[in-house]
Amino acid sequence: MTMLTTGYNLNLWIRFISENSLKLMAARRSAVSKYLILPAVVAVLVVGLVPFLVLINYSVQTPYAEQNVFVAFNNFRKIVSEPRFIDALRRNIIFSATVLSIEIPLGLLLAFLLYEKSKVNAVISTFIIIPALVPPISIGLLWRLLIRTAGPLGQLAALMNLGYDPFKIPSHAYWTIVLMDMWHWTSLITIVTSAGLAGMDRTPVLSARTEGATRWQIFRHVELPAISFPLVFVSLIRLIDSLKIYDEVIILTGGGPGLTNEYISQYLKTIAIDQWIIGIGAAGSLIYNFIVLMLCYLLLIVMTRGRGLI
Amino acid sequence: MMKVSVKTLIRYAFLIGAAVVFAFPLYYLIAVSLSSKPHIETGSLIPDMFTKNWNDVISGFGGIGGSGITNSLIISASSVVVSLILGIPAAYAISRHKFMANKHLFFWFLTNRMTPPACLILPYLVMWRAIGIWDTLYGLVMAYMVFNVPISVWLLASFMASIPREIDEAAFIDGYSLARYFRKIFLPLCLPGIGVTSFFVWIYTWSEMFIASIISSVHSKPLTAQLMISLGRVGWGVEYGIASAAGVLTMIPGIALLYWARAYLAKGFTFGRI
């Protein structure tokens, strides 16, 4: 206490206390900031989680004599034995496999062709991404205009005598949808892998070239491993998105001819909304969402392997 | 030397071919929007400059456009504002507290972003009717939060992670309150991130049709859902001219902001992970 009486030590104490209280306040401010996440979490809980509780609730009930009765897993049993559901699911998986196996190589090829920095390449790479930024429904409209009998592609097919008629022949409709999806989304693979290529260290490529490696060897053993993360990532995003295809198909052929191009989203909308069989519709939605959830989990594994999230 | 030039020639032919493949359909849509009905039936590539389609879309005649354009604008703008209000604080918390940037939280947000709209239409229809926001603009903005909030949180967090924490600490020690620090220092620093996030939220909201077609009816149909209804019937009686004008309208935001956003597209499409 006697120390405090001297002016010098008093100043020291004041400085000590004030500095520490400022540090304490600063620490408190940064501690408080972690609660800033709460509004977003609450919002996503309300619009993201509650709907699933509603779905689960409906999926175990069925209306009977003006009342909802608990039927456990009966709705699930019904939906998996419904041929239209299984067909739509299988068709959607085949469709996804088709478009991915075309779009990934094509998108990669475009990324390599556009690799060199030049004005032409910049313009082209900006141009090819337009379809990914406009509403899918407008893409559907655009393609319907192109393929109708009087449209440019319809006329071209007539000129070449192909017997092309997507409104009558299922396989023609299918390949038209594949072509439309390629037009719509190939550029997404291109821009994401381009970003990977741009961030890549070129030294190994140059040394491989000096060693006399062929173009394919360089691609296979140097470039592909370097861009594997963006490539796998964007492919999984494309896979999930292609499982959700709805807008373009409904406009192009309405899922037709007949039901031959009905994909999973369209079937679920028909049964849950149009026919209002909500128990079975909810069960189907849960199965569908479970598949997407598994793919998201795969995406997460890819993403967190050997790297942090931020 | 000859070999190289042939290679370059093929290269450029391919690239120009790609540009034509992407440019021609867009031109054709504009051409159809400027053609009269009989002219569209002939399949001509040159429009006959029939501007009534555009008048109809602007005035909402024939069920496409008019209030749909206003609705789309209001819904998209509100979605951007809501996503930023919820997203900026949350992204700040994630980027500043490492324990939050973990995979559980990320996975949960990711699954919400990736949820198929087909799984959400039934619960939304029931819930929105129950709480009385079915067929209102509020209902649409709220429904889209399920996609927009996760995108904005993770996209913003990826931008904020590059702003050093030392700036926060220095500001707090200088006595800045959290609110003042945000306003004066932090938000100006992450302005590009806010811009990119707004762009992507706008594009996703503006483009959405599936959920909108279920939870809106008379008062709040956006342009995309109107387009869907007018084209829903395959076959005769479709007003391709008016629909194309509406289609061109729906493409304007994406194309208009493309040049500005081009450097951030890979980031935006991958939640800021690339």
Boltz contact constraints between the chains, C-beta under 6 A:
constraints:
  - contact:
      token1: [A, 22]
      token2: [B, 173]
      max_distance: 6.0
  - contact:
      token1: [A, 26]
      token2: [B, 172]
      max_distance: 6.0
  - contact:
      token1: [A, 26]
      token2: [B, 173]
      max_distance: 6.0
  - contact:
      token1: [A, 29]
      token2: [B, 172]
      max_distance: 6.0
  - contact:
      token1: [A, 29]
      token2: [B, 178]
      max_distance: 6.0
  - contact:
      token1: [A, 33]
      token2: [B, 93]
      max_distance: 6.0
  - contact:
      token1: [A, 33]
      token2: [B, 96]
      max_distance: 6.0
  - contact:
      token1: [A, 34]
      token2: [B, 93]
      max_distance: 6.0
  - contact:
      token1: [A, 34]
      token2: [B, 97]
      max_distance: 6.0
  - contact:
      token1: [A, 36]
      token2: [B, 89]
      max_distance: 6.0
  - contact:
      token1: [A, 36]
      token2: [B, 92]
      max_distance: 6.0
  - contact:
      token1: [A, 36]
      token2: [B, 93]
      max_distance: 6.0
  - contact:
      token1: [A, 37]
      token2: [B, 90]
      max_distance: 6.0
  - contact:
      token1: [A, 37]
      token2: [B, 93]
      max_distance: 6.0
  - contact:
      token1: [A, 39]
      token2: [B, 86]
      max_distance: 6.0
  - contact:
      token1: [A, 40]
      token2: [B, 86]
      max_distance: 6.0
  - contact:
      token1: [A, 40]
      token2: [B, 90]
      max_distance: 6.0
  - contact:
      token1: [A, 40]
      token2: [B, 149]
      max_distance: 6.0
  - contact:
      token1: [A, 40]
      token2: [B, 153]
      max_distance: 6.0
  - contact:
      token1: [A, 43]
      token2: [B, 86]
      max_distance: 6.0
  - contact:
      token1: [A, 43]
      token2: [B, 145]
      max_distance: 6.0
  - contact:
      token1: [A, 43]
      token2: [B, 149]
      max_distance: 6.0
  - contact:
      token1: [A, 44]
      token2: [B, 112]
      max_distance: 6.0
  - contact:
      token1: [A, 44]
      token2: [B, 149]
      max_distance: 6.0
  - contact:
      token1: [A, 47]
      token2: [B, 145]
      max_distance: 6.0
  - contact:
      token1: [A, 47]
      token2: [B, 146]
      max_distance: 6.0
  - contact:
      token1: [A, 48]
      token2: [B, 112]
      max_distance: 6.0
  - contact:
      token1: [A, 48]
      token2: [B, 146]
      max_distance: 6.0
  - contact:
      token1: [A, 51]
      token2: [B, 120]
      max_distance: 6.0
  - contact:
      token1: [A, 51]
      token2: [B, 123]
      max_distance: 6.0
  - contact:
      token1: [A, 54]
      token2: [B, 123]
      max_distance: 6.0
  - contact:
      token1: [A, 55]
      token2: [B, 123]
      max_distance: 6.0
  - contact:
      token1: [A, 124]
      token2: [B, 15]
      max_distance: 6.0
  - contact:
      token1: [A, 124]
      token2: [B, 19]
      max_distance: 6.0
  - contact:
      token1: [A, 126]
      token2: [B, 262]
      max_distance: 6.0
  - contact:
      token1: [A, 127]
      token2: [B, 19]
      max_distance: 6.0
  - contact:
      token1: [A, 127]
      token2: [B, 22]
      max_distance: 6.0
  - contact:
      token1: [A, 128]
      token2: [B, 22]
      max_distance: 6.0
  - contact:
      token1: [A, 129]
      token2: [B, 265]
      max_distance: 6.0
  - contact:
      token1: [A, 130]
      token2: [B, 255]
      max_distance: 6.0
  - contact:
      token1: [A, 133]
      token2: [B, 203]
      max_distance: 6.0
  - contact:
      token1: [A, 133]
      token2: [B, 254]
      max_distance: 6.0
  - contact:
      token1: [A, 134]
      token2: [B, 251]
      max_distance: 6.0
  - contact:
      token1: [A, 134]
      token2: [B, 254]
      max_distance: 6.0
  - contact:
      token1: [A, 135]
      token2: [B, 207]
      max_distance: 6.0
  - contact:
      token1: [A, 135]
      token2: [B, 224]
      max_distance: 6.0
  - contact:
      token1: [A, 135]
      token2: [B, 250]
      max_distance: 6.0
  - contact:
      token1: [A, 137]
      token2: [B, 209]
      max_distance: 6.0
  - contact:
      token1: [A, 137]
      token2: [B, 224]
      max_distance: 6.0
  - contact:
      token1: [A, 137]
      token2: [B, 227]
      max_distance: 6.0
  - contact:
      token1: [A, 137]
      token2: [B, 228]
      max_distance: 6.0
  - contact:
      token1: [A, 138]
      token2: [B, 247]
      max_distance: 6.0
  - contact:
      token1: [A, 138]
      token2: [B, 250]
      max_distance: 6.0
  - contact:
      token1: [A, 138]
      token2: [B, 251]
      max_distance: 6.0
  - contact:
      token1: [A, 141]
      token2: [B, 243]
      max_distance: 6.0
  - contact:
      token1: [A, 141]
      token2: [B, 247]
      max_distance: 6.0
  - contact:
      token1: [A, 142]
      token2: [B, 25]
      max_distance: 6.0
  - contact:
      token1: [A, 142]
      token2: [B, 29]
      max_distance: 6.0
  - contact:
      token1: [A, 145]
      token2: [B, 32]
      max_distance: 6.0
  - contact:
      token1: [A, 150]
      token2: [B, 41]
      max_distance: 6.0
  - contact:
      token1: [A, 150]
      token2: [B, 43]
      max_distance: 6.0
  - contact:
      token1: [A, 155]
      token2: [B, 43]
      max_distance: 6.0
  - contact:
      token1: [A, 191]
      token2: [B, 265]
      max_distance: 6.0
  - contact:
      token1: [A, 191]
      token2: [B, 266]
      max_distance: 6.0
  - contact:
      token1: [A, 192]
      token2: [B, 266]
      max_distance: 6.0
  - contact:
      token1: [A, 192]
      token2: [B, 274]
      max_distance: 6.0
  - contact:
      token1: [A, 195]
      token2: [B, 266]
      max_distance: 6.0
  - contact:
      token1: [A, 195]
      token2: [B, 274]
      max_distance: 6.0
  - contact:
      token1: [A, 230]
      token2: [B, 274]
      max_distance: 6.0
  - contact:
      token1: [A, 240]
      token2: [B, 114]
      max_distance: 6.0
  - contact:
      token1: [A, 244]
      token2: [B, 116]
      max_distance: 6.0
  - contact:
      token1: [A, 246]
      token2: [B, 210]
      max_distance: 6.0
  - contact:
      token1: [A, 247]
      token2: [B, 209]
      max_distance: 6.0
  - contact:
      token1: [A, 251]
      token2: [B, 231]
      max_distance: 6.0
  - contact:
      token1: [A, 254]
      token2: [B, 234]
      max_distance: 6.0
  - contact:
      token1: [A, 265]
      token2: [B, 118]
      max_distance: 6.0
  - contact:
      token1: [A, 268]
      token2: [B, 118]
      max_distance: 6.0
  - contact:
      token1: [A, 269]
      token2: [B, 118]
      max_distance: 6.0
  - contact:
      token1: [A, 272]
      token2: [B, 122]
      max_distance: 6.0
  - contact:
      token1: [A, 281]
      token2: [B, 122]
      max_distance: 6.0
  - contact:
      token1: [A, 285]
      token2: [B, 119]
      max_distance: 6.0
  - contact:
      token1: [A, 288]
      token2: [B, 116]
      max_distance: 6.0
  - contact:
      token1: [A, 288]
      token2: [B, 119]
      max_distance: 6.0
  - contact:
      token1: [A, 289]
      token2: [B, 119]
      max_distance: 6.0
  - contact:
      token1: [A, 292]
      token2: [B, 114]
      max_distance: 6.0
  - contact:
      token1: [A, 292]
      token2: [B, 116]
      max_distance: 6.0
  - contact:
      token1: [A, 293]
      token2: [B, 111]
      max_distance: 6.0
  - contact:
      token1: [A, 296]
      token2: [B, 110]
      max_distance: 6.0
  - contact:
      token1: [A, 296]
      token2: [B, 111]
      max_distance: 6.0
  - contact:
      token1: [A, 296]
      token2: [B, 114]
      max_distance: 6.0
  - contact:
      token1: [A, 300]
      token2: [B, 103]
      max_distance: 6.0
  - contact:
      token1: [A, 300]
      token2: [B, 107]
      max_distance: 6.0
  - contact:
      token1: [A, 304]
      token2: [B, 103]
      max_distance: 6.0
  - contact:
      token1: [A, 309]
      token2: [B, 101]
      max_distance: 6.0
  - contact:
      token1: [A, 309]
      token2: [B, 106]
      max_distance: 6.0
  - contact:
      token1: [A, 310]
      token2: [B, 101]
      max_distance: 6.0
  - contact:
      token1: [A, 310]
      token2: [B, 161]
      max_distance: 6.0
